[in-house]
Amino acid sequence: MNITDKELMAIEDRMSEEQVLIRKYRSYAEQCNDAQLKAVCNQVADKHQQHFNMLMGYLQ
């Protein structure tokens, strides 16, 4: 599959956004004292990691 330059830039932008969200939610999880809230933050971070990995798959 050939990706245009515009599509490549869009994918790279989304990947950057996903990385920011992963870091944010991991940080939130580290700061949580409540176990349930910590688990939710880690689940959200995991979901964004999946999004990142899917986008990375388009580039391979």
PDB file of N, H, CA, C and O in Angstrom:
ATOM      1  N   MET A   1       0.843  -1.172   0.000  1.00  0.00           N
ATOM      2  CA  MET A   1       0.000   0.000   0.000  1.00  0.00           C
ATOM      3  C   MET A   1       0.893   1.241   0.000  1.00  0.00           C
ATOM      4  O   MET A   1       1.790   1.380   0.832  1.00  0.00           O
ATOM      5  N   ASN A   2       0.633   2.117  -0.930  1.00  0.00           N
ATOM      6  H   ASN A   2      -0.096   2.004  -1.605  1.00  0.00           H
ATOM      7  CA  ASN A   2       1.383   3.367  -0.998  1.00  0.00           C
ATOM      8  C   ASN A   2       0.654   4.453  -0.217  1.00  0.00           C
ATOM      9  O   ASN A   2      -0.553   4.645  -0.363  1.00  0.00           O
ATOM     10  N   ILE A   3       1.409   5.152   0.610  1.00  0.00           N
ATOM     11  H   ILE A   3       2.390   4.996   0.729  1.00  0.00           H
ATOM     12  CA  ILE A   3       0.851   6.222   1.429  1.00  0.00           C
ATOM     13  C   ILE A   3       1.358   7.546   0.874  1.00  0.00           C
ATOM     14  O   ILE A   3       2.551   7.711   0.621  1.00  0.00           O
ATOM     15  N   THR A   4       0.437   8.487   0.688  1.00  0.00           N
ATOM     16  H   THR A   4      -0.533   8.353   0.894  1.00  0.00           H
ATOM     17  CA  THR A   4       0.835   9.803   0.198  1.00  0.00           C
ATOM     18  C   THR A   4       1.543  10.563   1.316  1.00  0.00           C
ATOM     19  O   THR A   4       1.455  10.196   2.487  1.00  0.00           O
ATOM     20  N   ASP A   5       2.239  11.617   0.939  1.00  0.00           N
ATOM     21  H   ASP A   5       2.311  11.916  -0.013  1.00  0.00           H
ATOM     22  CA  ASP A   5       2.925  12.440   1.938  1.00  0.00           C
ATOM     23  C   ASP A   5       1.923  13.030   2.932  1.00  0.00           C
ATOM     24  O   ASP A   5       2.201  13.108   4.129  1.00  0.00           O
ATOM     25  N   LYS A   6       0.772  13.438   2.435  1.00  0.00           N
ATOM     26  H   LYS A   6       0.546  13.374   1.463  1.00  0.00           H
ATOM     27  CA  LYS A   6      -0.257  14.016   3.303  1.00  0.00           C
ATOM     28  C   LYS A   6      -0.764  12.982   4.301  1.00  0.00           C
ATOM     29  O   LYS A   6      -0.942  13.293   5.478  1.00  0.00           O
ATOM     30  N   GLU A   7      -0.997  11.762   3.842  1.00  0.00           N
ATOM     31  H   GLU A   7      -0.852  11.509   2.885  1.00  0.00           H
ATOM     32  CA  GLU A   7      -1.444  10.692   4.725  1.00  0.00           C
ATOM     33  C   GLU A   7      -0.369  10.347   5.752  1.00  0.00           C
ATOM     34  O   GLU A   7      -0.673  10.100   6.919  1.00  0.00           O
ATOM     35  N   LEU A   8       0.878  10.332   5.315  1.00  0.00           N
ATOM     36  H   LEU A   8       1.125  10.532   4.367  1.00  0.00           H
ATOM     37  CA  LEU A   8       1.991  10.039   6.216  1.00  0.00           C
ATOM     38  C   LEU A   8       2.075  11.088   7.319  1.00  0.00           C
ATOM     39  O   LEU A   8       2.264  10.755   8.489  1.00  0.00           O
ATOM     40  N   MET A   9       1.934  12.347   6.943  1.00  0.00           N
ATOM     41  H   MET A   9       1.780  12.618   5.993  1.00  0.00           H
ATOM     42  CA  MET A   9       1.973  13.420   7.943  1.00  0.00           C
ATOM     43  C   MET A   9       0.811  13.288   8.927  1.00  0.00           C
ATOM     44  O   MET A   9       0.988  13.512  10.124  1.00  0.00           O
ATOM     45  N   ALA A  10      -0.369  12.926   8.436  1.00  0.00           N
ATOM     46  H   ALA A  10      -0.513  12.744   7.464  1.00  0.00           H
ATOM     47  CA  ALA A  10      -1.529  12.760   9.312  1.00  0.00           C
ATOM     48  C   ALA A  10      -1.302  11.604  10.290  1.00  0.00           C
ATOM     49  O   ALA A  10      -1.618  11.719  11.474  1.00  0.00           O
ATOM     50  N   ILE A  11      -0.759  10.502   9.799  1.00  0.00           N
ATOM     51  H   ILE A  11      -0.502  10.408   8.838  1.00  0.00           H
ATOM     52  CA  ILE A  11      -0.479   9.356  10.667  1.00  0.00           C
ATOM     53  C   ILE A  11       0.550   9.731  11.727  1.00  0.00           C
ATOM     54  O   ILE A  11       0.395   9.395  12.901  1.00  0.00           O
ATOM     55  N   GLU A  12       1.599  10.427  11.305  1.00  0.00           N
ATOM     56  H   GLU A  12       1.725  10.700  10.352  1.00  0.00           H
ATOM     57  CA  GLU A  12       2.630  10.841  12.257  1.00  0.00           C
ATOM     58  C   GLU A  12       2.063  11.787  13.310  1.00  0.00           C
ATOM     59  O   GLU A  12       2.428  11.700  14.483  1.00  0.00           O
ATOM     60  N   ASP A  13       1.170  12.691  12.900  1.00  0.00           N
ATOM     61  H   ASP A  13       0.873  12.762  11.947  1.00  0.00           H
ATOM     62  CA  ASP A  13       0.529  13.597  13.859  1.00  0.00           C
ATOM     63  C   ASP A  13      -0.292  12.813  14.873  1.00  0.00           C
ATOM     64  O   ASP A  13      -0.208  13.070  16.074  1.00  0.00           O
ATOM     65  N   ARG A  14      -1.087  11.858  14.393  1.00  0.00           N
ATOM     66  H   ARG A  14      -1.155  11.649  13.417  1.00  0.00           H
ATOM     67  CA  ARG A  14      -1.909  11.050  15.303  1.00  0.00           C
ATOM     68  C   ARG A  14      -1.027  10.239  16.240  1.00  0.00           C
ATOM     69  O   ARG A  14      -1.351  10.087  17.418  1.00  0.00           O
ATOM     70  N   MET A  15       0.089   9.714  15.728  1.00  0.00           N
ATOM     71  H   MET A  15       0.352   9.837  14.771  1.00  0.00           H
ATOM     72  CA  MET A  15       0.995   8.938  16.577  1.00  0.00           C
ATOM     73  C   MET A  15       1.567   9.811  17.689  1.00  0.00           C
ATOM     74  O   MET A  15       1.684   9.369  18.832  1.00  0.00           O
ATOM     75  N   SER A  16       1.918  11.038  17.357  1.00  0.00           N
ATOM     76  H   SER A  16       1.823  11.397  16.429  1.00  0.00           H
ATOM     77  CA  SER A  16       2.433  11.967  18.369  1.00  0.00           C
ATOM     78  C   SER A  16       1.376  12.244  19.423  1.00  0.00           C
ATOM     79  O   SER A  16       1.673  12.279  20.618  1.00  0.00           O
ATOM     80  N   GLU A  17       0.134  12.443  18.974  1.00  0.00           N
ATOM     81  H   GLU A  17      -0.107  12.414  18.004  1.00  0.00           H
ATOM     82  CA  GLU A  17      -0.956  12.680  19.922  1.00  0.00           C
ATOM     83  C   GLU A  17      -1.174  11.472  20.823  1.00  0.00           C
ATOM     84  O   GLU A  17      -1.399  11.621  22.024  1.00  0.00           O
ATOM     85  N   GLU A  18      -1.110  10.293  20.255  1.00  0.00           N
ATOM     86  H   GLU A  18      -0.927  10.171  19.279  1.00  0.00           H
ATOM     87  CA  GLU A  18      -1.284   9.077  21.053  1.00  0.00           C
ATOM     88  C   GLU A  18      -0.169   8.946  22.089  1.00  0.00           C
ATOM     89  O   GLU A  18      -0.425   8.554  23.227  1.00  0.00           O
ATOM     90  N   GLN A  19       1.064   9.269  21.704  1.00  0.00           N
ATOM     91  H   GLN A  19       1.272   9.587  20.780  1.00  0.00           H
ATOM     92  CA  GLN A  19       2.174   9.188  22.650  1.00  0.00           C
ATOM     93  C   GLN A  19       1.970  10.142  23.820  1.00  0.00           C
ATOM     94  O   GLN A  19       2.257   9.796  24.965  1.00  0.00           O
ATOM     95  N   VAL A  20       1.476  11.334  23.533  1.00  0.00           N
ATOM     96  H   VAL A  20       1.242  11.615  22.603  1.00  0.00           H
ATOM     97  CA  VAL A  20       1.204  12.306  24.601  1.00  0.00           C
ATOM     98  C   VAL A  20       0.147  11.750  25.553  1.00  0.00           C
ATOM     99  O   VAL A  20       0.292  11.834  26.773  1.00  0.00           O
ATOM    100  N   LEU A  21      -0.904  11.189  24.991  1.00  0.00           N
ATOM    101  H   LEU A  21      -1.022  11.121  24.000  1.00  0.00           H
ATOM    102  CA  LEU A  21      -1.979  10.640  25.826  1.00  0.00           C
ATOM    103  C   LEU A  21      -1.499   9.449  26.652  1.00  0.00           C
ATOM    104  O   LEU A  21      -1.888   9.302  27.811  1.00  0.00           O
ATOM    105  N   ILE A  22      -0.663   8.607  26.070  1.00  0.00           N
ATOM    106  H   ILE A  22      -0.346   8.727  25.129  1.00  0.00           H
ATOM    107  CA  ILE A  22      -0.105   7.468  26.816  1.00  0.00           C
ATOM    108  C   ILE A  22       0.683   7.979  28.022  1.00  0.00           C
ATOM    109  O   ILE A  22       0.498   7.500  29.140  1.00  0.00           O
ATOM    110  N   ARG A  23       1.555   8.947  27.789  1.00  0.00           N
ATOM    111  H   ARG A  23       1.705   9.337  26.880  1.00  0.00           H
ATOM    112  CA  ARG A  23       2.363   9.496  28.888  1.00  0.00           C
ATOM    113  C   ARG A  23       1.483  10.150  29.959  1.00  0.00           C
ATOM    114  O   ARG A  23       1.715   9.970  31.155  1.00  0.00           O
ATOM    115  N   LYS A  24       0.477  10.908  29.523  1.00  0.00           N
ATOM    116  H   LYS A  24       0.288  11.055  28.552  1.00  0.00           H
ATOM    117  CA  LYS A  24      -0.418  11.576  30.476  1.00  0.00           C
ATOM    118  C   LYS A  24      -1.120  10.573  31.376  1.00  0.00           C
ATOM    119  O   LYS A  24      -1.107  10.707  32.600  1.00  0.00           O
ATOM    120  N   TYR A  25      -1.732   9.565  30.763  1.00  0.00           N
ATOM    121  H   TYR A  25      -1.742   9.456  29.769  1.00  0.00           H
ATOM    122  CA  TYR A  25      -2.503   8.616  31.567  1.00  0.00           C
ATOM    123  C   TYR A  25      -1.620   7.729  32.425  1.00  0.00           C
ATOM    124  O   TYR A  25      -2.036   7.320  33.510  1.00  0.00           O
ATOM    125  N   ARG A  26      -0.412   7.419  31.971  1.00  0.00           N
ATOM    126  H   ARG A  26      -0.074   7.751  31.090  1.00  0.00           H
ATOM    127  CA  ARG A  26       0.521   6.673  32.839  1.00  0.00           C
ATOM    128  C   ARG A  26       0.901   7.540  34.042  1.00  0.00           C
ATOM    129  O   ARG A  26       0.998   7.056  35.170  1.00  0.00           O
ATOM    130  N   SER A  27       1.112   8.827  33.776  1.00  0.00           N
ATOM    131  H   SER A  27       1.032   9.220  32.860  1.00  0.00           H
ATOM    132  CA  SER A  27       1.440   9.746  34.865  1.00  0.00           C
ATOM    133  C   SER A  27       0.276   9.868  35.847  1.00  0.00           C
ATOM    134  O   SER A  27       0.476   9.850  37.061  1.00  0.00           O
ATOM    135  N   TYR A  28      -0.940   9.994  35.315  1.00  0.00           N
ATOM    136  H   TYR A  28      -1.102  10.009  34.328  1.00  0.00           H
ATOM    137  CA  TYR A  28      -2.114  10.052  36.184  1.00  0.00           C
ATOM    138  C   TYR A  28      -2.199   8.796  37.046  1.00  0.00           C
ATOM    139  O   TYR A  28      -2.477   8.870  38.243  1.00  0.00           O
ATOM    140  N   ALA A  29      -1.957   7.647  36.425  1.00  0.00           N
ATOM    141  H   ALA A  29      -1.730   7.587  35.453  1.00  0.00           H
ATOM    142  CA  ALA A  29      -2.035   6.382  37.165  1.00  0.00           C
ATOM    143  C   ALA A  29      -1.021   6.348  38.306  1.00  0.00           C
ATOM    144  O   ALA A  29      -1.316   5.865  39.399  1.00  0.00           O
ATOM    145  N   GLU A  30       0.180   6.869  38.038  1.00  0.00           N
ATOM    146  H   GLU A  30       0.420   7.261  37.151  1.00  0.00           H
ATOM    147  CA  GLU A  30       1.219   6.884  39.075  1.00  0.00           C
ATOM    148  C   GLU A  30       0.826   7.775  40.253  1.00  0.00           C
ATOM    149  O   GLU A  30       1.224   7.523  41.391  1.00  0.00           O
ATOM    150  N   GLN A  31       0.050   8.807  39.975  1.00  0.00           N
ATOM    151  H   GLN A  31      -0.273   9.011  39.051  1.00  0.00           H
ATOM    152  CA  GLN A  31      -0.324   9.763  41.018  1.00  0.00           C
ATOM    153  C   GLN A  31      -1.557   9.332  41.811  1.00  0.00           C
ATOM    154  O   GLN A  31      -1.849   9.896  42.865  1.00  0.00           O
ATOM    155  N   CYS A  32      -2.273   8.341  41.306  1.00  0.00           N
ATOM    156  H   CYS A  32      -2.036   7.883  40.449  1.00  0.00           H
ATOM    157  CA  CYS A  32      -3.519   7.911  41.952  1.00  0.00           C
ATOM    158  C   CYS A  32      -3.248   7.102  43.205  1.00  0.00           C
ATOM    159  O   CYS A  32      -2.372   6.238  43.240  1.00  0.00           O
ATOM    160  N   ASN A  33      -4.023   7.405  44.227  1.00  0.00           N
ATOM    161  H   ASN A  33      -4.735   8.107  44.199  1.00  0.00           H
ATOM    162  CA  ASN A  33      -3.993   6.604  45.440  1.00  0.00           C
ATOM    163  C   ASN A  33      -5.117   5.582  45.435  1.00  0.00           C
ATOM    164  O   ASN A  33      -5.038   4.557  46.113  1.00  0.00           O
ATOM    165  N   ASP A  34      -6.153   5.862  44.675  1.00  0.00           N
ATOM    166  H   ASP A  34      -6.217   6.695  44.124  1.00  0.00           H
ATOM    167  CA  ASP A  34      -7.309   4.984  44.566  1.00  0.00           C
ATOM    168  C   ASP A  34      -7.017   3.889  43.534  1.00  0.00           C
ATOM    169  O   ASP A  34      -6.705   4.187  42.381  1.00  0.00           O
ATOM    170  N   ALA A  35      -7.117   2.643  43.944  1.00  0.00           N
ATOM    171  H   ALA A  35      -7.371   2.401  44.881  1.00  0.00           H
ATOM    172  CA  ALA A  35      -6.766   1.514  43.075  1.00  0.00           C
ATOM    173  C   ALA A  35      -7.662   1.439  41.839  1.00  0.00           C
ATOM    174  O   ALA A  35      -7.186   1.121  40.749  1.00  0.00           O
ATOM    175  N   GLN A  36      -8.938   1.724  41.999  1.00  0.00           N
ATOM    176  H   GLN A  36      -9.325   1.982  42.884  1.00  0.00           H
ATOM    177  CA  GLN A  36      -9.849   1.649  40.849  1.00  0.00           C
ATOM    178  C   GLN A  36      -9.544   2.738  39.834  1.00  0.00           C
ATOM    179  O   GLN A  36      -9.533   2.487  38.629  1.00  0.00           O
ATOM    180  N   LEU A  37      -9.298   3.934  40.315  1.00  0.00           N
ATOM    181  H   LEU A  37      -9.307   4.138  41.294  1.00  0.00           H
ATOM    182  CA  LEU A  37      -8.971   5.036  39.420  1.00  0.00           C
ATOM    183  C   LEU A  37      -7.637   4.783  38.716  1.00  0.00           C
ATOM    184  O   LEU A  37      -7.484   5.083  37.532  1.00  0.00           O
ATOM    185  N   LYS A  38      -6.682   4.233  39.451  1.00  0.00           N
ATOM    186  H   LYS A  38      -6.806   3.989  40.413  1.00  0.00           H
ATOM    187  CA  LYS A  38      -5.388   3.888  38.875  1.00  0.00           C
ATOM    188  C   LYS A  38      -5.573   2.870  37.760  1.00  0.00           C
ATOM    189  O   LYS A  38      -4.936   2.981  36.713  1.00  0.00           O
ATOM    190  N   ALA A  39      -6.431   1.884  37.967  1.00  0.00           N
ATOM    191  H   ALA A  39      -6.949   1.793  38.818  1.00  0.00           H
ATOM    192  CA  ALA A  39      -6.691   0.855  36.957  1.00  0.00           C
ATOM    193  C   ALA A  39      -7.331   1.465  35.716  1.00  0.00           C
ATOM    194  O   ALA A  39      -6.979   1.108  34.592  1.00  0.00           O
ATOM    195  N   VAL A  40      -8.269   2.383  35.920  1.00  0.00           N
ATOM    196  H   VAL A  40      -8.555   2.673  36.834  1.00  0.00           H
ATOM    197  CA  VAL A  40      -8.924   3.045  34.781  1.00  0.00           C
ATOM    198  C   VAL A  40      -7.906   3.838  33.971  1.00  0.00           C
ATOM    199  O   VAL A  40      -7.907   3.776  32.741  1.00  0.00           O
ATOM    200  N   CYS A  41      -7.048   4.574  34.645  1.00  0.00           N
ATOM    201  H   CYS A  41      -7.048   4.624  35.644  1.00  0.00           H
ATOM    202  CA  CYS A  41      -6.017   5.362  33.948  1.00  0.00           C
ATOM    203  C   CYS A  41      -5.099   4.444  33.140  1.00  0.00           C
ATOM    204  O   CYS A  41      -4.743   4.764  32.005  1.00  0.00           O
ATOM    205  N   ASN A  42      -4.721   3.318  33.714  1.00  0.00           N
ATOM    206  H   ASN A  42      -5.010   3.058  34.636  1.00  0.00           H
ATOM    207  CA  ASN A  42      -3.864   2.376  32.985  1.00  0.00           C
ATOM    208  C   ASN A  42      -4.601   1.742  31.811  1.00  0.00           C
ATOM    209  O   ASN A  42      -3.995   1.480  30.772  1.00  0.00           O
ATOM    210  N   GLN A  43      -5.891   1.495  31.961  1.00  0.00           N
ATOM    211  H   GLN A  43      -6.384   1.708  32.805  1.00  0.00           H
ATOM    212  CA  GLN A  43      -6.677   0.942  30.854  1.00  0.00           C
ATOM    213  C   GLN A  43      -6.760   1.939  29.698  1.00  0.00           C
ATOM    214  O   GLN A  43      -6.654   1.560  28.532  1.00  0.00           O
ATOM    215  N   VAL A  44      -6.948   3.203  30.030  1.00  0.00           N
ATOM    216  H   VAL A  44      -7.034   3.511  30.978  1.00  0.00           H
ATOM    217  CA  VAL A  44      -7.007   4.238  28.991  1.00  0.00           C
ATOM    218  C   VAL A  44      -5.641   4.345  28.299  1.00  0.00           C
ATOM    219  O   VAL A  44      -5.574   4.449  27.074  1.00  0.00           O
ATOM    220  N   ALA A  45      -4.573   4.319  29.067  1.00  0.00           N
ATOM    221  H   ALA A  45      -4.628   4.235  30.062  1.00  0.00           H
ATOM    222  CA  ALA A  45      -3.230   4.369  28.487  1.00  0.00           C
ATOM    223  C   ALA A  45      -2.998   3.161  27.575  1.00  0.00           C
ATOM    224  O   ALA A  45      -2.412   3.296  26.501  1.00  0.00           O
ATOM    225  N   ASP A  46      -3.453   1.993  28.002  1.00  0.00           N
ATOM    226  H   ASP A  46      -3.928   1.884  28.875  1.00  0.00           H
ATOM    227  CA  ASP A  46      -3.307   0.782  27.186  1.00  0.00           C
ATOM    228  C   ASP A  46      -4.060   0.912  25.869  1.00  0.00           C
ATOM    229  O   ASP A  46      -3.572   0.475  24.827  1.00  0.00           O
ATOM    230  N   LYS A  47      -5.249   1.512  25.910  1.00  0.00           N
ATOM    231  H   LYS A  47      -5.646   1.868  26.756  1.00  0.00           H
ATOM    232  CA  LYS A  47      -6.050   1.694  24.702  1.00  0.00           C
ATOM    233  C   LYS A  47      -5.337   2.639  23.730  1.00  0.00           C
ATOM    234  O   LYS A  47      -5.331   2.404  22.522  1.00  0.00           O
ATOM    235  N   HIS A  48      -4.742   3.697  24.258  1.00  0.00           N
ATOM    236  H   HIS A  48      -4.747   3.888  25.240  1.00  0.00           H
ATOM    237  CA  HIS A  48      -3.996   4.613  23.396  1.00  0.00           C
ATOM    238  C   HIS A  48      -2.734   3.950  22.852  1.00  0.00           C
ATOM    239  O   HIS A  48      -2.298   4.259  21.743  1.00  0.00           O
ATOM    240  N   GLN A  49      -2.146   3.039  23.628  1.00  0.00           N
ATOM    241  H   GLN A  49      -2.500   2.788  24.529  1.00  0.00           H
ATOM    242  CA  GLN A  49      -0.999   2.276  23.130  1.00  0.00           C
ATOM    243  C   GLN A  49      -1.422   1.397  21.959  1.00  0.00           C
ATOM    244  O   GLN A  49      -0.685   1.263  20.981  1.00  0.00           O
ATOM    245  N   GLN A  50      -2.599   0.804  22.056  1.00  0.00           N
ATOM    246  H   GLN A  50      -3.197   0.913  22.850  1.00  0.00           H
ATOM    247  CA  GLN A  50      -3.121  -0.004  20.952  1.00  0.00           C
ATOM    248  C   GLN A  50      -3.329   0.854  19.704  1.00  0.00           C
ATOM    249  O   GLN A  50      -3.011   0.432  18.592  1.00  0.00           O
ATOM    250  N   HIS A  51      -3.862   2.058  19.895  1.00  0.00           N
ATOM    251  H   HIS A  51      -4.121   2.401  20.798  1.00  0.00           H
ATOM    252  CA  HIS A  51      -4.049   2.971  18.767  1.00  0.00           C
ATOM    253  C   HIS A  51      -2.703   3.291  18.118  1.00  0.00           C
ATOM    254  O   HIS A  51      -2.568   3.275  16.895  1.00  0.00           O
ATOM    255  N   PHE A  52      -1.703   3.584  18.970  1.00  0.00           N
ATOM    256  H   PHE A  52      -1.812   3.596  19.964  1.00  0.00           H
ATOM    257  CA  PHE A  52      -0.367   3.895  18.466  1.00  0.00           C
ATOM    258  C   PHE A  52       0.189   2.716  17.665  1.00  0.00           C
ATOM    259  O   PHE A  52       0.733   2.898  16.576  1.00  0.00           O
ATOM    260  N   ASN A  53       0.049   1.510  18.214  1.00  0.00           N
ATOM    261  H   ASN A  53      -0.392   1.362  19.099  1.00  0.00           H
ATOM    262  CA  ASN A  53       0.570   0.330  17.549  1.00  0.00           C
ATOM    263  C   ASN A  53      -0.129   0.088  16.220  1.00  0.00           C
ATOM    264  O   ASN A  53       0.507  -0.323  15.250  1.00  0.00           O
ATOM    265  N   MET A  54      -1.429   0.339  16.169  1.00  0.00           N
ATOM    266  H   MET A  54      -1.946   0.673  16.958  1.00  0.00           H
ATOM    267  CA  MET A  54      -2.166   0.187  14.920  1.00  0.00           C
ATOM    268  C   MET A  54      -1.658   1.168  13.865  1.00  0.00           C
ATOM    269  O   MET A  54      -1.459   0.802  12.706  1.00  0.00           O
ATOM    270  N   LEU A  55      -1.452   2.418  14.281  1.00  0.00           N
ATOM    271  H   LEU A  55      -1.614   2.715  15.222  1.00  0.00           H
ATOM    272  CA  LEU A  55      -0.927   3.413  13.347  1.00  0.00           C
ATOM    273  C   LEU A  55       0.475   3.031  12.882  1.00  0.00           C
ATOM    274  O   LEU A  55       0.811   3.203  11.710  1.00  0.00           O
ATOM    275  N   MET A  56       1.285   2.517  13.787  1.00  0.00           N
ATOM    276  H   MET A  56       1.013   2.377  14.739  1.00  0.00           H
ATOM    277  CA  MET A  56       2.632   2.083  13.424  1.00  0.00           C
ATOM    278  C   MET A  56       2.558   0.981  12.377  1.00  0.00           C
ATOM    279  O   MET A  56       3.404   0.906  11.486  1.00  0.00           O
ATOM    280  N   GLY A  57       1.553   0.132  12.487  1.00  0.00           N
ATOM    281  H   GLY A  57       0.866   0.193  13.211  1.00  0.00           H
ATOM    282  CA  GLY A  57       1.375  -0.947  11.519  1.00  0.00           C
ATOM    283  C   GLY A  57       1.171  -0.440  10.097  1.00  0.00           C
ATOM    284  O   GLY A  57       1.569  -1.096   9.135  1.00  0.00           O
ATOM    285  N   TYR A  58       0.552   0.727   9.969  1.00  0.00           N
ATOM    286  H   TYR A  58       0.229   1.260  10.751  1.00  0.00           H
ATOM    287  CA  TYR A  58       0.352   1.305   8.636  1.00  0.00           C
ATOM    288  C   TYR A  58       1.671   1.726   7.995  1.00  0.00           C
ATOM    289  O   TYR A  58       1.781   1.820   6.773  1.00  0.00           O
ATOM    290  N   LEU A  59       2.659   1.975   8.834  1.00  0.00           N
ATOM    291  H   LEU A  59       2.570   1.899   9.827  1.00  0.00           H
ATOM    292  CA  LEU A  59       3.941   2.444   8.321  1.00  0.00           C
ATOM    293  C   LEU A  59       4.921   1.323   8.010  1.00  0.00           C
ATOM    294  O   LEU A  59       5.971   1.557   7.412  1.00  0.00           O
ATOM    295  N   GLN A  60       4.579   0.111   8.415  1.00  0.00           N
ATOM    296  H   GLN A  60       3.726  -0.079   8.901  1.00  0.00           H
ATOM    297  CA  GLN A  60       5.495  -1.023   8.199  1.00  0.00           C
ATOM    298  C   GLN A  60       5.204  -1.729   6.906  1.00  0.00           C
ATOM    299  O   GLN A  60       5.878  -2.702   6.568  1.00  0.00           O
TER     300      GLN A  60
END
